[in-house]
Amino acid sequence: MTDAPATLTLHASTIAWDGRALLIEGPSGAGKSGLALALMAHGAQLVADDRTILTRDGDALIAQAPDTIRGRIEARGMGILKADPAGPTPVAAIVTMSDVETDRLPPRRSRNLLGIPLPLLHYVESPYFAASLLQYMKGGRDA
């Protein structure tokens, strides 16, 4: 008999870029869906909005949407919008909307989810934050 994979459901939205997921976490009203929509406007795909199921698969953490909300994202003042969903996607990093970045060149941070360390980024109050996140997903961080 094999052990069932470890799973966790988070109050988080998740987008995918080139087969890698970015988990966006924070309390209600923090802007998770808004940031996901901004990233989608730049070409990212929706994995999940508001709730994300995480499953450990070896050394990878896989994100996916619950069946009931797959392909849907809330846009405040507009309603629930439809989106072509990405399927299960390995998580590359976490953005927390709960902490605002104040350092110009922030230290590297990480958080463990289901025993897997992931880079942790803080929210940046900037009109180019979504574009910066996509570049991070494309090329990573140099220093």
DAZI-V219813 format. One line per field, one symbol per residue. ss: DSSP state (A for helix, B for strand, O for the rest). Layout:
ss=???
//
This chain:
ss=OOOOOOBBBBOBBBBBBOOBBBBBBOOOOOOAAAAAAAAAAOOOBBBBOOOBBBBBBOOBBBBBOOAAAOOBBBBOOOBBBBOOBOOOBBBBBBBBBBBBOOOOOOOOOBBBBOOBBBBBBBBOOOOOAAAAAAAAAAAOOOO
//
